[in-house]
Amino acid sequence: MTEDATPANQKSWLQLELEDDFDEELEQEVDDSRLPAALREQLAQHKKSGTLERGVYFRELMRLQAELVRMQDWVQHHGLKLVVLFEGRDSAGKGGVIKRIMQRVNPRSCRVVALPAPSDREKTQWYFQRYVPHLPAAGEIVLFDRSWYNRAGVERVMGFASEQQVEDFFRDVPEFERTLVRSGVILVKYWFSITDQEQQFRFLMRIHDPIKQWKLSPMDLQSRVRWEQYTKAKEDMFARTSIAEAPWHIVEGNDKKRARLNCISHLLSLVPYGDIPHEPVTLPERVFNKEYERQTLPRELYIPDNYGG
């Protein structure tokens, strides 16, 4: 073993992971440099407004992500079924939280569902029908990046659903969700809330950053115009769909980092979990075949080494 590889000179896995996540944060700062000067100054002031210190944020995030892995093991081991709905204002941070939840867990048993607008065929079906195939089997976790509550929000406000369809939804959704819970599904519903001013700031960030402009849809822009209509629709939705079996939980989203930590911590608190037995894993010895001679592959099969030393 060389001197550079001795344990004293090796970085711990925690240090390496922290550095990797710090790099992601640095990439964001490089992204910010593309903004107009006036907006960069506004961003700098924005970042000073009480956000968590970077080291504290990443240490807590990694601790919570380790707990998510433990929770996932528990869900798999006991055959639980977990559904988490993420709803809220456009740009409120739903995607950021989902990304951090998915970062360390096993994607084979934890997946994200983000359905596009319904097709002409789906519009003729029972409203909940296109969501049902995505519900979890035993041992699975499903995260809905927007859900059947589109009908109570964007479809209602934008006129894509009639008042009768909206009323039918409000009548049906409590029983639909009670049916899910009776079938053994753990159903968690989050609403990400931000202020009018914060949404405006985040939209401006996207408008002036060509790499992020894809995040802005015509529906997002209309949400600015119809802010008060969305507020009224949200309040009606809370009043009529926050049931004992599946209440709404509001996440304050103005501070993205705090919102991520608070949401993940709360989700962990809703699923009683513990350690499960694991068989010890040992790495088997490699089998060497004296008769085998490794071939030299043609150079043209390799991609260019543009960043080699």
C-alpha positions as CSV (number, residue, x, y, z in Angstrom):
1,M,0.0,0.0,0.0
2,T,1.4,3.4,-1.0
3,E,1.7,6.3,1.4
4,D,-1.1,8.2,-0.4
5,A,-3.5,5.2,0.1
6,T,-2.9,4.9,3.9
7,P,-6.0,5.3,6.1
8,A,-4.5,8.4,7.6
9,N,-4.4,10.1,4.2
10,Q,-7.7,8.9,3.0
11,K,-10.8,11.1,3.1
12,S,-13.8,9.6,4.9
13,W,-16.8,8.7,2.8
14,L,-18.6,11.6,4.6
15,Q,-16.0,14.1,3.5
16,L,-16.2,12.9,-0.1
17,E,-20.0,13.0,-0.1
18,L,-20.0,16.5,1.4
19,E,-17.5,17.7,-1.2
20,D,-19.6,16.2,-4.0
21,D,-22.6,18.1,-2.7
22,F,-20.6,21.3,-2.2
23,D,-19.6,20.9,-5.9
24,E,-23.3,20.9,-6.8
25,E,-23.8,24.1,-4.8
26,L,-20.8,25.6,-6.6
27,E,-22.3,24.7,-10.0
28,Q,-25.4,26.6,-8.9
29,E,-23.2,29.7,-8.2
30,V,-21.7,29.4,-11.7
31,D,-25.3,29.2,-13.0
32,D,-26.0,32.4,-11.1
33,S,-23.2,34.2,-12.9
34,R,-25.1,34.1,-16.2
35,L,-27.8,36.4,-14.7
36,P,-28.0,40.2,-15.5
37,A,-26.0,42.3,-13.0
38,A,-29.1,43.8,-11.4
39,L,-30.6,40.4,-10.8
40,R,-27.3,39.0,-9.4
41,E,-27.3,41.8,-6.9
42,Q,-30.8,41.0,-5.9
43,L,-29.9,37.3,-5.7
44,A,-27.0,38.1,-3.4
45,Q,-29.2,40.0,-1.0
46,H,-31.8,37.2,-1.3
47,K,-29.3,34.5,-0.2
48,K,-28.3,36.6,2.9
49,S,-31.9,36.6,4.2
50,G,-31.6,34.0,7.0
51,T,-30.8,30.9,5.0
52,L,-29.0,28.0,6.6
53,E,-25.2,27.9,6.7
54,R,-24.0,25.7,3.9
55,G,-22.2,23.2,6.1
56,V,-25.1,22.8,8.5
57,Y,-27.5,22.2,5.5
58,F,-25.4,19.5,3.9
59,R,-24.6,17.7,7.1
60,E,-28.3,17.6,8.0
61,L,-29.3,16.7,4.5
62,M,-27.0,13.7,4.5
63,R,-28.2,12.6,7.9
64,L,-31.8,12.7,6.8
65,Q,-31.0,10.9,3.5
66,A,-29.4,8.1,5.5
67,E,-32.6,7.9,7.5
68,L,-34.6,7.7,4.2
69,V,-32.5,4.7,3.2
70,R,-33.3,3.1,6.6
71,M,-37.0,3.9,6.1
72,Q,-37.0,2.4,2.6
73,D,-35.4,-0.8,3.9
74,W,-38.2,-1.0,6.5
75,V,-40.9,-0.4,3.8
76,Q,-39.4,-3.1,1.7
77,H,-38.9,-5.6,4.5
78,H,-42.5,-5.2,5.9
79,G,-44.2,-4.9,2.5
80,L,-45.6,-1.4,3.2
81,K,-47.0,0.9,0.5
82,L,-46.1,4.6,0.7
83,V,-47.6,7.3,-1.6
84,V,-46.4,10.9,-1.2
85,L,-48.2,13.7,-3.1
86,F,-46.3,17.0,-3.8
87,E,-48.5,19.9,-4.7
88,G,-48.1,23.7,-4.5
89,R,-47.4,26.9,-6.3
90,D,-45.3,26.8,-9.4
91,S,-41.6,27.2,-8.5
92,A,-42.3,26.5,-4.8
93,G,-39.6,23.8,-4.6
94,K,-41.4,20.5,-5.0
95,G,-38.9,19.3,-7.5
96,G,-35.9,20.2,-5.3
97,V,-37.3,18.1,-2.4
98,I,-38.1,15.2,-4.6
99,K,-34.6,15.3,-6.1
100,R,-33.1,15.2,-2.6
101,I,-35.3,12.3,-1.5
102,M,-34.3,10.3,-4.6
103,Q,-30.6,11.1,-4.3
104,R,-29.6,8.2,-2.1
105,V,-32.5,5.7,-2.1
106,N,-32.9,2.6,-4.3
107,P,-34.7,3.7,-7.5
108,R,-35.9,0.2,-8.1
109,S,-38.4,0.5,-5.3
110,C,-38.8,4.3,-5.0
111,R,-39.9,6.1,-8.1
112,V,-41.3,9.5,-9.2
113,V,-44.5,9.9,-11.2
114,A,-44.9,13.1,-13.1
115,L,-47.7,12.6,-15.6
116,P,-48.2,14.9,-18.6
117,A,-51.5,16.5,-19.6
118,P,-54.2,13.8,-20.2
119,S,-54.6,12.4,-23.7
120,D,-57.9,12.7,-25.5
121,R,-58.6,9.0,-24.5
122,E,-57.7,9.6,-20.9
123,K,-60.1,12.6,-20.8
124,T,-63.0,10.1,-21.4
125,Q,-62.0,7.8,-18.6
126,W,-62.8,7.8,-14.9
127,Y,-60.8,10.8,-13.6
128,F,-58.6,8.7,-11.2
129,Q,-58.0,5.9,-13.7
130,R,-54.7,7.1,-15.1
131,Y,-53.2,7.5,-11.7
132,V,-54.1,4.0,-10.4
133,P,-51.5,2.0,-12.5
134,H,-48.8,4.1,-10.8
135,L,-49.8,3.2,-7.2
136,P,-47.3,1.1,-5.3
137,A,-47.2,-2.6,-4.7
138,A,-46.0,-4.0,-1.4
139,G,-42.5,-2.7,-0.5
140,E,-42.7,0.3,-2.8
141,I,-42.6,4.1,-2.4
142,V,-44.2,6.4,-5.1
143,L,-43.7,10.2,-5.2
144,F,-46.2,12.0,-7.2
145,D,-44.9,15.3,-8.6
146,R,-48.4,16.8,-8.9
147,S,-51.2,14.4,-8.7
148,W,-55.0,14.0,-9.0
149,Y,-55.2,17.4,-7.3
150,N,-54.6,19.0,-10.7
151,R,-58.4,19.0,-11.0
152,A,-58.7,21.2,-7.9
153,G,-56.0,23.6,-9.0
154,V,-54.8,24.2,-12.6
155,E,-57.8,22.5,-14.3
156,R,-60.3,24.5,-12.2
157,V,-58.5,27.8,-12.5
158,M,-57.7,27.6,-16.2
159,G,-61.1,26.3,-17.1
160,F,-59.9,22.8,-18.3
161,A,-62.6,21.2,-16.1
162,S,-66.2,22.3,-15.7
163,E,-67.7,23.3,-12.4
164,Q,-69.6,20.0,-12.4
165,Q,-66.4,18.0,-12.9
166,V,-64.8,19.9,-10.1
167,E,-67.7,19.2,-7.8
168,D,-67.7,15.5,-8.7
169,F,-63.9,15.5,-7.9
170,F,-64.5,17.0,-4.5
171,R,-67.2,14.5,-3.8
172,D,-65.2,11.5,-5.0
173,V,-61.6,12.3,-3.8
174,P,-62.2,11.8,0.0
175,E,-63.7,8.3,-0.6
176,F,-61.0,7.5,-3.2
177,E,-58.3,8.3,-0.7
178,R,-60.0,6.4,2.1
179,T,-60.2,3.4,-0.1
180,L,-56.4,3.7,-0.7
181,V,-55.8,3.9,3.0
182,R,-58.1,0.9,3.7
183,S,-56.1,-1.1,1.2
184,G,-52.9,-0.5,3.2
185,V,-51.5,2.6,1.5
186,I,-49.8,5.2,3.6
187,L,-50.9,8.4,1.9
188,V,-49.1,11.7,2.6
189,K,-50.0,15.0,1.0
190,Y,-47.7,18.0,0.9
191,W,-48.5,21.6,-0.2
192,F,-45.5,23.8,-0.9
193,S,-46.3,27.4,-0.1
194,I,-44.4,30.5,-1.2
195,T,-45.2,34.2,-1.1
196,D,-46.2,36.2,-4.2
197,Q,-42.9,38.1,-4.1
198,E,-40.8,34.9,-3.8
199,Q,-42.5,33.3,-6.8
200,Q,-42.0,36.5,-8.9
201,F,-38.3,36.4,-8.0
202,R,-37.9,32.7,-8.9
203,F,-39.7,33.3,-12.2
204,L,-37.4,36.2,-13.1
205,M,-34.4,33.9,-12.3
206,R,-35.8,31.4,-14.8
207,I,-36.6,33.9,-17.5
208,H,-33.0,35.3,-17.4
209,D,-31.3,31.9,-17.3
210,P,-31.4,30.1,-20.7
211,I,-30.6,26.8,-19.0
212,K,-33.6,27.1,-16.8
213,Q,-36.1,28.6,-19.2
214,W,-37.5,25.1,-20.0
215,K,-39.0,25.2,-16.4
216,L,-41.3,28.0,-17.4
217,S,-44.5,26.9,-19.2
218,P,-47.4,29.0,-20.4
219,M,-49.3,27.6,-17.4
220,D,-46.6,28.9,-15.0
221,L,-46.9,32.4,-16.5
222,Q,-50.7,32.3,-16.2
223,S,-50.3,31.4,-12.6
224,R,-48.8,34.9,-12.0
225,V,-51.8,36.5,-13.6
226,R,-54.3,34.3,-11.6
227,W,-52.5,34.3,-8.3
228,E,-55.7,35.1,-6.3
229,Q,-57.8,32.6,-8.2
230,Y,-55.2,29.9,-7.3
231,T,-55.3,31.1,-3.7
232,K,-59.0,30.7,-3.5
233,A,-58.9,27.3,-5.2
234,K,-56.2,26.1,-2.7
235,E,-58.2,27.3,0.3
236,D,-61.3,25.4,-1.0
237,M,-59.2,22.3,-1.6
238,F,-57.9,22.3,1.9
239,A,-61.3,22.7,3.4
240,R,-62.9,19.9,1.3
241,T,-60.1,17.3,1.0
242,S,-58.0,17.4,4.2
243,I,-59.5,14.3,5.8
244,A,-58.4,12.4,9.0
245,E,-57.0,9.5,6.9
246,A,-54.9,11.8,4.7
247,P,-54.6,15.4,6.0
248,W,-52.7,18.1,4.1
249,H,-49.3,19.2,5.4
250,I,-48.1,22.7,4.4
251,V,-44.4,23.2,3.8
252,E,-43.2,26.8,4.0
253,G,-41.0,27.1,0.9
254,N,-39.6,30.6,0.8
255,D,-36.2,29.2,2.0
256,K,-35.5,26.2,-0.2
257,K,-32.9,24.6,2.1
258,R,-35.1,24.7,5.2
259,A,-38.1,23.5,3.2
260,R,-36.1,20.4,2.0
261,L,-34.9,19.5,5.5
262,N,-38.3,20.2,7.1
263,C,-40.2,18.2,4.6
264,I,-37.9,15.1,4.7
265,S,-37.8,15.2,8.5
266,H,-41.6,15.4,8.7
267,L,-42.0,12.5,6.2
268,L,-39.7,10.4,8.3
269,S,-41.8,11.2,11.4
270,L,-44.9,9.8,9.7
271,V,-43.6,6.3,9.0
272,P,-42.6,4.4,12.1
273,Y,-39.5,2.5,11.1
274,G,-36.4,0.9,12.6
275,D,-33.4,-1.3,11.6
276,I,-34.0,-4.5,9.8
277,P,-31.6,-7.5,9.8
278,H,-29.1,-7.6,7.0
279,E,-27.0,-10.5,6.0
280,P,-23.3,-9.6,6.2
281,V,-21.8,-9.0,2.7
282,T,-18.4,-10.2,1.9
283,L,-16.5,-9.6,-1.3
284,P,-15.6,-12.9,-3.0
285,E,-12.1,-13.5,-4.3
286,R,-11.7,-12.9,-8.0
287,V,-11.2,-16.1,-10.1
288,F,-8.1,-16.0,-12.3
289,N,-7.8,-18.1,-15.4
290,K,-4.2,-18.7,-16.4
291,E,-5.3,-19.6,-19.9
292,Y,-7.1,-16.3,-20.5
293,E,-5.2,-13.5,-22.2
294,R,-6.8,-10.1,-22.3
295,Q,-7.1,-8.7,-25.8
296,T,-6.1,-5.2,-26.8
297,L,-9.2,-3.4,-28.1
298,P,-9.1,-1.1,-31.1
299,R,-8.3,2.5,-30.2
300,E,-11.3,3.8,-32.2
301,L,-13.7,2.1,-29.7
302,Y,-12.7,4.6,-27.0
303,I,-14.2,8.1,-26.7
304,P,-11.8,11.0,-26.8
305,D,-10.0,11.8,-23.5
306,N,-10.6,15.6,-23.6
307,Y,-9.9,16.0,-19.9
308,G,-7.0,13.7,-19.4
309,G,-3.9,14.6,-17.4
